[in-house]
Amino acid sequence: MTLRNILLFAGVGLLFVLTGFLASWNQSLLILNLSLVSAIMAMGVNLQWGYAGLFNTGIMGFAAMGGLAVVLTSAKRQPDAFAAGGMQILLALLLAAAVIVGTILMRRRMKPGRARNIATVAVLVAGFVVYRMVFDPAVNAVEAVNPAAEGSIGGLGLNSLWGWVLGAFLAAGTAWLIGKTALGLRSDYLAIATLGIAEIIIQVLKNEEWLARGVKMVNDLPRPWPVPREVDLQRDPGFLEFVATWGFDPVTTSTVLVKIMYAVLLLIVLAVVIWLSERALNSPWGRMMRAIRDNEVAAAAMGKDVTRRHLQIFVLGSALAGVGGAMLVSMDSLMNPGTYNPLRYTFLIWVMVVVGGSGNNWGSLLGSLLIGWLYLIVEQVGPTIMGYVISGMEEGALRKHLIDSAAHLRLLSLGVILLLVLRFSPRGLIPEK
C-alpha cells in the first residue's frame, strides 16, 4: 500500500475520531459499524463489477435474503403456528419445486415443437392449481394463530451467527436462480432485471406474513455470540461495579461496549473477506475474470466458459451481500421489510465502490468508510447546519420546510462527492492497478 493510500485511510479514520470527540463515541461507533457492514456488501459489488463487469442493481434483494436467514435461524420458535400449517407449507414448497424440476426434465426428453409447448403449459397450470390448494389453507392457518404476536412459522432459536452463514447460502441460491436466466442479458438489461427481481423479493417478504410476519416485523432477535444486550449488561453486578469504580455512566458505557464488540466481529469478517478477495484477484482465476471483463469475445476464443464464470462470480458477490444483510438485521435485532429501499441498499453501495475505486478491494473499503460516514453524519447534523444558515429568516412555512428537509442534504452531498471524484479521479480514490 502506497503512502498516498495510507494517508487517505488515516484521513477517513480521523473523521470517525473527530465524530467521537465532537459528537459522541456512541454515534461514531454506530456509523463505523454500519460502514463496515456496507464495506462487506461493497466487496460483493466489487467482485461482480470490478472483477467481471456485471452490472447488478439488485443488491437490496440479496441483503433482504440475508435478513430473512437471521429470522429463520434465530427468531423464537412458534410451535403452535408451525403445528397449524408449517409442515403443509413445506410440503407445498417441495411440490412447487418438484413441478418445476419435472417440467425441465420433460422438456429435455421431448422433441421441440407444439406438443412440448402444450405439455409444458398443462403441467405448469396443473401443478400451480395443486400447489395453491395445498399452500393457501396452510398459510391461512399459520397467520391466524395469535397474529398480533406470532402468525408466522417462527425460527429455530439459534445464535444469529448461524444466520450470517445461512444468509450467504440463501443469497447465493437466489443469485444462482436469477443468474441462470438473467446473465444472458446485455449489461443494461441485466441491471433492469436484477432491480426488478429485488423489488419482487421485497414485496414477497412484505406480504407473506407466514414467513417473517411481513410489515408486522420480527423483533427481539437474539444478538450474535458473544455480543450481549445492553439491558443485560446494566443488570450485571460485575459490570455495574466496574463502571462505578471508574465513574462511568452504566447506560452510555454499555451501549459503547456493545458497539465495540460488534465492530470487532465485523472487522474479523471483513478481514477474512479482504484476504480471500485479494488472493482471488491475484490468482489465475482473478486474471481470467479480468480478461473476460475486458474482452469477452477474446476470452471465449481462448476456451473460457464466459457464461459459467459470470454465474460463478454473480453467486459469490451476492453471497457477500447476503452476509451484510444478515449482519444488519442482527445488529438491529429487528427484521422490517419496509425499510429496504434501493437508495440505501443498492445505489449507496454502488457509490461506495465507484468513489473508492472499482476493481480494487482496498478502494471499496475506503469508499465504504468515507461514504458511510458522510451519508449518516450529514443526515444528523443537516438540521443543525440549516438552522445556522437560516438563523436570520423569519418564522414561517419556508423556514419550517427548510428545517424539515435538511436531512436530505445527504443526497446533495453524495452527488457532489461523486461528481468531484469522477472529475478529478475518474477511476476512484484508489484505482485498480
Phi, psi and omega per residue, in radians:
M1 nan 2.302 -3.078
T2 -1.354 2.900 3.120
L3 -1.067 -0.658 3.124
R4 -1.058 -0.755 3.136
N5 -1.154 -0.684 3.113
I6 -1.093 -0.720 3.125
L7 -1.149 -0.645 3.096
L8 -1.092 -0.800 3.120
F9 -1.151 -0.654 3.110
A10 -1.119 -0.690 3.104
G11 -1.111 -0.726 3.104
V12 -1.176 -0.699 3.085
G13 -1.071 -0.619 3.107
L14 -1.107 -0.588 3.103
L15 -1.064 -0.728 3.131
F16 -1.214 -0.653 3.114
V17 -1.139 -0.774 3.122
L18 -1.113 -0.641 3.085
T19 -1.081 -0.696 3.116
G20 -1.114 -0.732 -3.112
F21 -1.335 -0.737 -3.035
L22 -1.472 -0.527 3.125
A23 -1.907 -1.539 3.078
S24 -2.844 2.650 3.102
W25 -1.217 -0.488 3.075
N26 -1.066 -0.793 3.134
Q27 -1.181 -0.743 -3.126
S28 -1.077 -0.760 -3.128
L29 -1.216 -0.601 3.082
L30 -1.082 -0.807 3.124
I31 -1.124 -0.695 3.134
L32 -1.087 -0.795 -3.119
N33 -1.114 -0.745 3.110
L34 -1.140 -0.605 3.106
S35 -1.214 -0.634 3.115
L36 -1.173 -0.712 3.078
V37 -1.096 -0.752 3.098
S38 -1.087 -0.581 3.120
A39 -1.120 -0.670 3.112
I40 -1.140 -0.716 3.095
M41 -1.180 -0.649 3.114
A42 -1.139 -0.570 3.062
M43 -1.075 -0.652 3.093
G44 -1.152 -0.726 3.089
V45 -1.136 -0.685 3.127
N46 -1.113 -0.633 3.054
L47 -1.042 -0.824 -3.042
Q48 -1.296 -0.795 -3.073
W49 -1.567 -0.839 -3.074
G50 -1.219 -0.603 -3.123
Y51 -1.573 -0.688 -2.961
A52 -2.137 -0.129 3.124
G53 1.296 0.430 3.117
L54 -1.567 2.181 -3.076
F55 -1.664 1.562 -3.094
N56 -1.756 1.998 3.088
T57 -1.884 0.391 3.141
G58 -1.909 0.489 -3.090
I59 -1.040 -0.636 3.135
M60 -0.968 -0.734 -3.123
G61 -1.140 -0.712 -3.140
F62 -1.242 -0.602 3.047
A63 -1.116 -0.677 3.111
A64 -1.134 -0.632 3.079
M65 -1.124 -0.639 3.050
G66 -1.111 -0.728 3.092
G67 -1.111 -0.690 3.095
L68 -1.078 -0.634 3.139
A69 -1.080 -0.673 3.113
V70 -1.128 -0.700 3.117
V71 -1.097 -0.799 -3.073
L72 -1.188 -0.495 -3.097
T73 -1.637 -0.637 -2.965
S74 -2.041 -0.122 3.091
A75 -1.152 2.787 -3.137
K76 -1.105 2.553 3.071
R77 -1.168 2.495 3.086
Q78 -2.152 1.340 -3.019
P79 -1.085 -0.655 -3.117
D80 -1.179 -0.790 -3.130
A81 -1.160 -0.703 3.138
F82 -1.161 -0.683 3.122
A83 -1.148 -0.503 -3.101
A84 -1.214 -0.502 -3.109
G85 -3.007 0.167 -3.099
G86 -1.072 -0.825 -3.132
M87 -1.156 -0.618 3.125
Q88 -1.179 -0.620 3.071
I89 -1.126 -0.786 3.109
L90 -1.070 -0.694 3.100
L91 -1.087 -0.720 3.132
A92 -1.127 -0.709 3.120
L93 -1.149 -0.694 3.072
L94 -1.128 -0.664 3.100
L95 -1.099 -0.743 3.115
A96 -1.094 -0.745 3.111
A97 -1.114 -0.684 3.134
A98 -1.137 -0.661 3.114
V99 -1.115 -0.753 -3.135
I100 -1.133 -0.808 3.135
V101 -1.114 -0.752 3.125
G102 -1.080 -0.666 3.109
T103 -1.124 -0.736 3.129
I104 -1.105 -0.789 -3.136
L105 -1.134 -0.684 3.130
M106 -1.100 -0.734 -3.133
R107 -1.165 -0.531 3.108
R108 -1.251 -0.560 -3.085
R109 -1.438 -0.543 -3.081
M110 -1.532 2.625 3.103
K111 -1.306 2.533 3.109
P112 -1.023 2.459 3.129
G113 2.692 -3.004 -3.070
R114 -1.140 -0.692 -3.109
A115 -1.078 -0.714 -3.137
R116 -1.163 -0.682 -3.138
N117 -1.160 -0.729 3.120
I118 -1.128 -0.742 3.131
A119 -1.109 -0.680 3.120
T120 -1.082 -0.831 3.135
V121 -1.098 -0.725 -3.110
A122 -1.114 -0.785 -3.131
V123 -1.131 -0.763 -3.112
L124 -1.157 -0.741 3.141
V125 -1.149 -0.810 3.131
A126 -1.099 -0.750 3.121
G127 -1.096 -0.682 3.141
F128 -1.151 -0.721 -3.141
V129 -1.103 -0.803 3.133
V130 -1.122 -0.710 3.133
Y131 -1.031 -0.817 -3.129
R132 -1.176 -0.551 3.112
M133 -1.153 -0.566 3.118
V134 -1.501 -0.686 -2.980
F135 -1.323 -0.837 -3.001
D136 -1.069 -0.826 3.126
P137 -1.087 -0.625 3.134
A138 -1.153 -0.747 3.125
V139 -1.088 -0.792 3.133
N140 -1.065 -0.659 3.141
A141 -1.187 -0.736 -3.135
V142 -1.159 -0.808 -3.071
E143 -1.247 -0.275 3.125
A144 -1.459 -0.195 -3.107
V145 -1.449 1.840 3.107
N146 0.739 1.111 -3.032
P147 -1.068 -0.384 -3.139
A148 -1.225 -0.508 -3.087
A149 -2.158 -0.424 -3.094
E150 -2.107 -1.884 3.073
G151 1.217 0.316 3.089
S152 -2.548 2.931 -3.101
I153 -1.274 -0.227 3.099
G154 1.356 -2.993 -3.131
G155 -2.136 -2.908 -3.098
L156 -1.671 -0.133 3.129
G157 1.257 0.406 -3.118
L158 -1.600 2.987 3.057
N159 -1.098 2.457 -3.036
S160 -1.238 -0.152 3.011
L161 -1.051 -0.583 3.069
W162 -1.155 -0.512 3.082
G163 -1.160 -0.546 3.079
W164 -1.113 -0.732 3.140
V165 -1.181 -0.836 3.139
L166 -1.122 -0.573 3.110
G167 -1.051 -0.698 3.091
A168 -1.104 -0.734 -3.110
F169 -1.257 -0.698 3.116
L170 -1.111 -0.785 3.126
A171 -1.147 -0.694 3.130
A172 -1.135 -0.734 3.110
G173 -1.123 -0.708 3.082
T174 -1.103 -0.732 3.127
A175 -1.111 -0.631 3.132
W176 -1.135 -0.761 3.118
L177 -1.107 -0.737 3.124
I178 -1.181 -0.768 -3.073
G179 -1.124 -0.569 3.141
K180 -1.099 -0.420 -3.119
T181 -1.930 -0.528 -2.973
A182 -1.752 -0.333 -3.046
L183 -1.261 -0.184 3.057
G184 -1.408 -0.102 -3.117
L185 -1.405 2.764 3.038
R186 -1.175 2.813 -2.975
S187 -0.992 -0.745 -3.126
D188 -1.208 -0.653 3.086
Y189 -1.224 -0.589 3.080
L190 -1.098 -0.704 3.112
A191 -1.071 -0.783 -3.141
I192 -1.130 -0.743 -3.106
A193 -1.128 -0.805 -3.110
T194 -1.173 -0.632 3.086
L195 -1.126 -0.752 3.121
G196 -1.134 -0.711 3.140
I197 -1.161 -0.652 3.086
A198 -1.070 -0.719 3.099
E199 -1.134 -0.646 3.092
I200 -1.085 -0.757 3.128
I201 -1.037 -0.778 -3.130
I202 -1.123 -0.719 3.140
Q203 -1.131 -0.663 3.087
V204 -1.096 -0.780 3.141
L205 -1.143 -0.572 3.131
K206 -1.246 -0.610 -2.969
N207 -1.771 -0.420 3.129
E208 -1.543 1.455 -3.048
E209 -1.163 -0.453 3.126
W210 -1.104 -0.383 -3.051
L211 -1.497 -0.981 -3.112
A212 -2.509 0.565 3.074
R213 1.133 0.100 3.063
G214 0.983 -2.362 -3.122
V215 -1.314 -0.107 3.027
K216 -1.265 -0.320 3.021
M217 1.281 2.645 2.965
V218 -1.946 2.068 -3.126
N219 -2.082 -3.139 3.139
D220 1.026 0.650 3.059
L221 -1.268 2.515 -3.105
P222 -1.190 2.649 3.107
R223 -1.351 2.654 3.077
P224 -1.218 2.538 3.104
W225 -1.154 2.408 0.063
P226 -1.819 0.490 -3.056
V227 -1.336 2.155 3.114
P228 -1.536 3.006 2.992
R229 -1.468 2.600 3.136
E230 -1.069 -0.670 -3.117
V231 -1.116 -0.698 3.130
D232 -1.137 -0.670 3.087
L233 -1.103 -0.726 -3.093
Q234 -1.211 -0.242 3.078
R235 -1.751 -0.080 -3.093
D236 -1.406 2.103 -3.132
P237 -1.045 -0.679 3.134
G238 -1.096 -0.742 3.130
F239 -1.164 -0.751 3.139
L240 -1.097 -0.663 3.099
E241 -1.147 -0.687 3.140
F242 -1.108 -0.841 -3.106
V243 -1.199 -0.543 3.106
A244 -1.190 -0.621 3.121
T245 -1.086 -0.715 -3.106
W246 -1.611 -0.088 3.106
G247 1.339 0.439 -3.135
F248 -1.543 2.778 3.024
D249 -1.416 2.203 -3.067
P250 -1.061 -0.685 -3.095
V251 -1.173 -0.892 -3.123
T252 -1.101 -0.753 -3.110
T253 -1.120 -0.699 -3.129
S254 -1.143 -0.736 -3.139
T255 -1.169 -0.697 3.119
V256 -1.151 -0.745 -3.121
L257 -1.111 -0.730 3.115
V258 -1.086 -0.744 3.138
K259 -1.169 -0.604 3.077
I260 -1.139 -0.721 3.112
M261 -1.118 -0.709 3.049
Y262 -1.057 -0.769 -3.122
A263 -1.049 -0.696 3.122
V264 -1.111 -0.797 3.108
L265 -1.039 -0.799 -3.110
L266 -1.151 -0.674 3.133
L267 -1.149 -0.620 3.109
I268 -1.120 -0.846 3.132
V269 -1.096 -0.751 -3.128
L270 -1.115 -0.687 3.121
A271 -1.100 -0.724 3.099
V272 -1.113 -0.748 -3.134
V273 -1.106 -0.775 -3.137
I274 -1.139 -0.730 -3.132
W275 -1.075 -0.815 3.131
L276 -1.147 -0.690 -3.128
S277 -1.151 -0.699 3.118
E278 -1.165 -0.709 3.091
R279 -1.073 -0.755 -3.134
A280 -1.162 -0.709 -3.093
L281 -1.094 -0.680 -3.073
N282 -1.642 0.175 3.125
S283 -1.664 2.951 3.019
P284 -0.962 -0.597 3.102
W285 -1.084 -0.764 3.132
G286 -1.134 -0.698 3.109
R287 -1.163 -0.626 3.086
M288 -1.137 -0.737 -3.131
M289 -1.119 -0.690 3.127
R290 -1.219 -0.560 3.069
A291 -1.149 -0.711 3.085
I292 -1.126 -0.709 3.128
R293 -1.078 -0.746 -3.051
D294 -1.340 -0.592 -3.116
N295 -2.777 1.667 -3.096
E296 -1.129 -0.664 -3.091
V297 -1.132 -0.776 3.135
A298 -1.140 -0.702 3.131
A299 -1.133 -0.718 3.111
A300 -1.142 -0.623 3.116
A301 -1.157 -0.442 3.097
M302 -1.498 0.113 3.058
G303 1.642 0.180 -3.136
K304 -1.495 2.376 3.109
D305 -1.453 1.625 -3.016
V306 -1.103 -0.806 -3.095
T307 -1.091 -0.735 -3.133
R308 -1.148 -0.715 3.140
R309 -1.203 -0.655 3.060
H310 -1.059 -0.763 3.121
L311 -1.095 -0.711 -3.122
Q312 -1.062 -0.846 -3.074
I313 -1.341 -0.456 3.052
F314 -1.131 -0.711 3.114
V315 -1.180 -0.756 -3.118
L316 -1.119 -0.809 3.141
G317 -1.124 -0.688 3.123
S318 -1.176 -0.571 3.092
A319 -1.082 -0.696 3.096
L320 -1.143 -0.662 3.065
A321 -1.092 -0.658 3.089
G322 -1.130 -0.699 3.085
V323 -1.083 -0.772 3.124
G324 -1.085 -0.725 3.102
G325 -1.111 -0.651 3.093
A326 -1.156 -0.686 3.121
M327 -1.100 -0.731 -3.133
L328 -1.086 -0.758 3.130
V329 -1.155 -0.661 3.101
S330 -1.107 -0.726 -3.136
M331 -1.159 -0.676 -3.122
D332 -1.430 -0.307 -3.014
S333 0.976 0.552 -3.022
L334 -2.658 2.398 3.038
M335 -2.074 1.925 -3.135
N336 -2.259 1.779 -3.115
P337 -1.038 -0.392 -3.127
G338 -1.195 -0.298 -3.113
T339 -1.493 -0.173 -3.121
Y340 -1.382 2.127 3.080
N341 -2.466 2.627 -3.065
P342 -1.073 -0.536 -3.119
L343 -1.066 -0.836 -3.066
R344 -1.391 -0.722 -2.957
Y345 -1.757 -0.049 3.104
T346 -2.251 -1.110 -2.982
F347 -1.277 -0.562 3.057
L348 -1.114 -0.692 3.097
I349 -1.122 -0.685 3.106
W350 -1.122 -0.701 3.095
V351 -1.072 -0.702 3.113
M352 -1.035 -0.763 -3.125
V353 -1.203 -0.756 -3.100
V354 -1.164 -0.781 -3.135
V355 -1.161 -0.751 -3.126
G356 -1.222 -0.685 -3.113
G357 2.197 1.807 -3.121
S358 -1.209 2.571 -3.094
G359 1.521 -0.079 3.131
N360 -2.207 2.069 -3.094
N361 -1.122 -0.673 3.122
W362 -1.198 -0.579 3.064
G363 -1.130 -0.717 3.100
S364 -1.107 -0.666 3.103
L365 -1.144 -0.804 3.134
L366 -1.079 -0.797 3.124
G367 -1.072 -0.646 3.133
S368 -1.152 -0.760 -3.139
L369 -1.171 -0.748 -3.101
L370 -1.204 -0.905 -3.104
I371 -1.218 -0.627 3.089
G372 -1.072 -0.762 3.094
W373 -1.115 -0.819 -3.095
L374 -1.097 -0.778 -3.071
Y375 -1.078 -0.706 -3.051
L376 -1.513 -0.642 -3.075
I377 -1.264 -0.647 -3.136
V378 -1.168 -0.635 3.105
E379 -1.056 -0.630 -3.064
Q380 -1.482 -0.652 -3.100
V381 -1.649 -0.143 -3.123
G382 -0.956 -0.872 3.124
P383 -1.048 -0.638 3.120
T384 -1.140 -0.794 3.123
I385 -1.084 -0.766 3.137
M386 -1.102 -0.616 3.112
G387 -1.069 -0.708 3.087
Y388 -1.180 -0.695 -3.082
V389 -1.111 -0.713 -3.055
I390 -1.831 0.438 -3.087
S391 -1.056 -0.491 -3.137
G392 -1.555 -0.004 -3.100
M393 -1.428 2.491 3.119
E394 -1.228 2.678 3.091
E395 -1.097 2.436 3.136
G396 2.969 -3.048 -3.082
A397 -1.135 -0.676 -3.118
L398 -1.149 -0.764 3.130
R399 -1.084 -0.769 3.136
K400 -1.104 -0.708 3.131
H401 -1.109 -0.724 -3.135
L402 -1.144 -0.698 3.114
I403 -1.162 -0.775 -3.095
D404 -1.149 -0.578 -3.085
S405 -1.650 0.092 -3.077
A406 -1.117 -0.505 -3.134
A407 -1.090 -0.429 -3.124
H408 -1.347 0.003 3.016
L409 -1.032 -0.389 3.127
R410 -1.080 -0.598 3.114
L411 -1.173 -0.728 3.092
L412 -1.107 -0.762 -3.119
S413 -1.132 -0.679 3.098
L414 -1.083 -0.765 3.135
G415 -1.094 -0.724 3.139
V416 -1.120 -0.805 -3.141
I417 -1.072 -0.765 -3.114
L418 -1.096 -0.756 3.135
L419 -1.137 -0.721 3.139
L420 -1.113 -0.745 -3.141
V421 -1.158 -0.771 -3.141
L422 -1.141 -0.489 3.132
R423 -1.373 -0.798 -3.006
F424 -1.785 -0.323 3.096
S425 -2.552 1.256 -2.985
P426 -1.052 -0.366 3.130
R427 -1.652 0.127 3.119
G428 1.771 2.936 -3.118
L429 -1.146 -0.666 3.059
I430 -2.140 1.551 -3.017
P431 -1.245 2.853 3.081
E432 -1.109 2.460 3.135
K433 -1.208 nan nan
